[in-house]
Amino acid sequence: MRVLPPHKYAKLVNDLLDTVIIYQGTQQLRAQISKTLSNYVQPEPEKAKNDGNGKQPGAL
């Protein structure tokens, strides 16, 4: 697990709270939370799934 310094963590929480207040009750809320969160962290890249024959999808 990655750890943020306390001041960045506090800023993230405040930014998320502001985002929720602005977008509460809208269909944009999830996307805006993701956008705000991406300013601080990035998701781990997804691993390519095996298609069952030992090859990666799209591999020749």
VODREN-603539 format. One record per atom (N, C-alpha, C): residue in three letters; atom name; x, y, z. Coordinates in nm, 3 decimals, decimal comma. Example, Ala and Ser with C-alpha at 12.3 -4.5 7.8 and 13.67 -1.06 7.14 Angstrom:
! VODREN-603539
<node ALA; N; <1,319; -0,569; 0,780>> <node ALA; CA; <1,230; -0,450; 0,780>> <node ALA; C; <1,320; -0,330; 0,780>> <node SER; N; <1,285; -0,225; 0,708>> <node SER; CA; <1,367; -0,106; 0,714>> <node SER; C; <1,290; 0,003; 0,787>> 
//
This chain:
! VODREN-603539
<node MET; N; <0,085; -0,117; 0,000>> <node MET; CA; <0,000; 0,000; 0,000>> <node MET; C; <0,090; 0,124; 0,000>> <node ARG; N; <0,054; 0,221; -0,083>> <node ARG; CA; <0,126; 0,348; -0,087>> <node ARG; C; <0,080; 0,437; 0,027>> <node VAL; N; <0,170; 0,519; 0,075>> <node VAL; CA; <0,139; 0,609; 0,185>> <node VAL; C; <0,161; 0,752; 0,139>> <node LEU; N; <0,065; 0,839; 0,168>> <node LEU; CA; <0,078; 0,981; 0,138>> <node LEU; C; <0,127; 1,055; 0,262>> <node PRO; N; <0,207; 1,158; 0,243>> <node PRO; CA; <0,243; 1,241; 0,358>> <node PRO; C; <0,117; 1,302; 0,418>> <node PRO; N; <0,118; 1,328; 0,548>> <node PRO; CA; <-0,003; 1,378; 0,615>> <node PRO; C; <-0,064; 1,502; 0,550>> <node HIS; N; <0,018; 1,597; 0,505>> <node HIS; CA; <-0,038; 1,719; 0,445>> <node HIS; C; <-0,106; 1,691; 0,311>> <node LYS; N; <-0,051; 1,597; 0,234>> <node LYS; CA; <-0,115; 1,561; 0,106>> <node LYS; C; <-0,244; 1,482; 0,130>> <node TYR; N; <-0,242; 1,395; 0,230>> <node TYR; CA; <-0,362; 1,318; 0,265>> <node TYR; C; <-0,474; 1,412; 0,307>> <node ALA; N; <-0,441; 1,510; 0,391>> <node ALA; CA; <-0,542; 1,607; 0,437>> <node ALA; C; <-0,597; 1,687; 0,319>> <node LYS; N; <-0,509; 1,727; 0,226>> <node LYS; CA; <-0,553; 1,802; 0,107>> <node LYS; C; <-0,644; 1,714; 0,021>> <node LEU; N; <-0,610; 1,588; 0,006>> <node LEU; CA; <-0,693; 1,494; -0,070>> <node LEU; C; <-0,832; 1,484; -0,008>> <node VAL; N; <-0,838; 1,466; 0,122>> <node VAL; CA; <-0,968; 1,455; 0,190>> <node VAL; C; <-1,050; 1,583; 0,169>> <node ASN; N; <-0,986; 1,699; 0,184>> <node ASN; CA; <-1,057; 1,826; 0,163>> <node ASN; C; <-1,105; 1,841; 0,020>> <node ASP; N; <-1,020; 1,804; -0,077>> <node ASP; CA; <-1,060; 1,813; -0,218>> <node ASP; C; <-1,175; 1,719; -0,249>> <node LEU; N; <-1,172; 1,598; -0,192>> <node LEU; CA; <-1,283; 1,504; -0,213>> <node LEU; C; <-1,412; 1,557; -0,152>> <node LEU; N; <-1,402; 1,614; -0,033>> <node LEU; CA; <-1,519; 1,671; 0,031>> <node LEU; C; <-1,579; 1,783; -0,054>> <node ASP; N; <-1,493; 1,873; -0,105>> <node ASP; CA; <-1,540; 1,981; -0,192>> <node ASP; C; <-1,610; 1,925; -0,316>> <node THR; N; <-1,551; 1,819; -0,374>> <node THR; CA; <-1,609; 1,757; -0,493>> <node THR; C; <-1,747; 1,701; -0,463>> <node VAL; N; <-1,761; 1,633; -0,350>> <node VAL; CA; <-1,890; 1,574; -0,312>> <node VAL; C; <-1,994; 1,683; -0,289>> <node ILE; N; <-1,955; 1,791; -0,224>> <node ILE; CA; <-2,048; 1,901; -0,199>> <node ILE; C; <-2,097; 1,961; -0,331>> <node ILE; N; <-2,005; 1,982; -0,424>> <node ILE; CA; <-2,041; 2,043; -0,553>> <node ILE; C; <-2,128; 1,950; -0,638>> <node TYR; N; <-2,094; 1,821; -0,641>> <node TYR; CA; <-2,160; 1,729; -0,735>> <node TYR; C; <-2,261; 1,635; -0,670>> <node GLN; N; <-2,297; 1,658; -0,543>> <node GLN; CA; <-2,392; 1,569; -0,477>> <node GLN; C; <-2,524; 1,567; -0,554>> <node GLY; N; <-2,581; 1,450; -0,566>> <node GLY; CA; <-2,710; 1,436; -0,634>> <node GLY; C; <-2,701; 1,439; -0,785>> <node THR; N; <-2,580; 1,441; -0,842>> <node THR; CA; <-2,568; 1,442; -0,988>> <node THR; C; <-2,510; 1,310; -1,036>> <node GLN; N; <-2,528; 1,284; -1,164>> <node GLN; CA; <-2,471; 1,163; -1,223>> <node GLN; C; <-2,321; 1,177; -1,245>> <node GLN; N; <-2,269; 1,298; -1,229>> <node GLN; CA; <-2,126; 1,322; -1,250>> <node GLN; C; <-2,042; 1,292; -1,127>> <node LEU; N; <-2,105; 1,266; -1,014>> <node LEU; CA; <-2,031; 1,254; -0,888>> <node LEU; C; <-1,919; 1,151; -0,896>> <node ARG; N; <-1,948; 1,032; -0,943>> <node ARG; CA; <-1,846; 0,927; -0,949>> <node ARG; C; <-1,728; 0,969; -1,036>> <node ALA; N; <-1,755; 1,023; -1,152>> <node ALA; CA; <-1,648; 1,066; -1,243>> <node ALA; C; <-1,565; 1,178; -1,182>> <node GLN; N; <-1,630; 1,269; -1,114>> <node GLN; CA; <-1,558; 1,381; -1,054>> <node GLN; C; <-1,474; 1,335; -0,934>> <node ILE; N; <-1,523; 1,239; -0,857>> <node ILE; CA; <-1,442; 1,183; -0,748>> <node ILE; C; <-1,318; 1,116; -0,807>> <node SER; N; <-1,337; 1,041; -0,913>> <node SER; CA; <-1,224; 0,975; -0,978>> <node SER; C; <-1,123; 1,078; -1,029>> <node LYS; N; <-1,171; 1,185; -1,089>> <node LYS; CA; <-1,083; 1,290; -1,140>> <node LYS; C; <-1,004; 1,355; -1,027>> <node THR; N; <-1,072; 1,386; -0,918>> <node THR; CA; <-1,005; 1,446; -0,802>> <node THR; C; <-0,901; 1,351; -0,744>> <node LEU; N; <-0,938; 1,225; -0,729>> <node LEU; CA; <-0,847; 1,126; -0,673>> <node LEU; C; <-0,725; 1,106; -0,762>> <node SER; N; <-0,743; 1,113; -0,893>> <node SER; CA; <-0,632; 1,091; -0,986>> <node SER; C; <-0,526; 1,201; -0,978>> <node ASN; N; <-0,559; 1,313; -0,914>> <node ASN; CA; <-0,458; 1,417; -0,892>> <node ASN; C; <-0,356; 1,374; -0,787>> <node TYR; N; <-0,387; 1,270; -0,711>> <node TYR; CA; <-0,301; 1,226; -0,601>> <node TYR; C; <-0,245; 1,086; -0,621>> <node VAL; N; <-0,324; 0,997; -0,679>> <node VAL; CA; <-0,281; 0,857; -0,697>> <node VAL; C; <-0,330; 0,807; -0,832>> <node GLN; N; <-0,263; 0,706; -0,883>> <node GLN; CA; <-0,302; 0,641; -1,007>> <node GLN; C; <-0,326; 0,493; -0,979>> <node PRO; N; <-0,425; 0,433; -1,044>> <node PRO; CA; <-0,448; 0,290; -1,023>> <node PRO; C; <-0,335; 0,208; -1,083>> <node GLU; N; <-0,312; 0,093; -1,025>> <node GLU; CA; <-0,214; 0,001; -1,080>> <node GLU; C; <-0,265; -0,049; -1,215>> <node PRO; N; <-0,180; -0,058; -1,316>> <node PRO; CA; <-0,227; -0,107; -1,447>> <node PRO; C; <-0,284; -0,247; -1,434>> <node GLU; N; <-0,391; -0,272; -1,509>> <node GLU; CA; <-0,451; -0,405; -1,508>> <node GLU; C; <-0,359; -0,503; -1,578>> <node LYS; N; <-0,353; -0,624; -1,524>> <node LYS; CA; <-0,275; -0,729; -1,587>> <node LYS; C; <-0,356; -0,785; -1,704>> <node ALA; N; <-0,288; -0,814; -1,814>> <node ALA; CA; <-0,357; -0,873; -1,928>> <node ALA; C; <-0,406; -1,012; -1,889>> <node LYS; N; <-0,528; -1,043; -1,929>> <node LYS; CA; <-0,586; -1,172; -1,894>> <node LYS; C; <-0,544; -1,277; -1,996>> <node ASN; N; <-0,523; -1,396; -1,948>> <node ASN; CA; <-0,487; -1,510; -2,030>> <node ASN; C; <-0,614; -1,565; -2,095>> <node ASP; N; <-0,608; -1,601; -2,223>> <node ASP; CA; <-0,728; -1,651; -2,291>> <node ASP; C; <-0,747; -1,802; -2,275>> <node GLY; N; <-0,667; -1,867; -2,192>> <node GLY; CA; <-0,686; -2,010; -2,165>> <node GLY; C; <-0,589; -2,099; -2,240>> <node ASN; N; <-0,521; -2,048; -2,344>> <node ASN; CA; <-0,430; -2,132; -2,419>> <node ASN; C; <-0,284; -2,095; -2,390>> <node GLY; N; <-0,263; -2,018; -2,284>> <node GLY; CA; <-0,128; -1,982; -2,246>> <node GLY; C; <-0,076; -1,857; -2,313>> <node LYS; N; <-0,154; -1,800; -2,402>> <node LYS; CA; <-0,113; -1,679; -2,471>> <node LYS; C; <-0,192; -1,561; -2,422>> <node GLN; N; <-0,134; -1,445; -2,428>> <node GLN; CA; <-0,203; -1,323; -2,394>> <node GLN; C; <-0,295; -1,286; -2,509>> <node PRO; N; <-0,407; -1,219; -2,481>> <node PRO; CA; <-0,498; -1,176; -2,589>> <node PRO; C; <-0,422; -1,090; -2,689>> <node GLY; N; <-0,443; -1,115; -2,814>> <node GLY; CA; <-0,380; -1,037; -2,920>> <node GLY; C; <-0,240; -1,083; -2,956>> <node ALA; N; <-0,187; -1,181; -2,880>> <node ALA; CA; <-0,051; -1,232; -2,909>> <node ALA; C; <-0,059; -1,324; -3,029>> <node LEU; N; <0,046; -1,322; -3,108>> <node LEU; CA; <0,050; -1,410; -3,226>> <node LEU; C; <0,116; -1,541; -3,195>> 
//
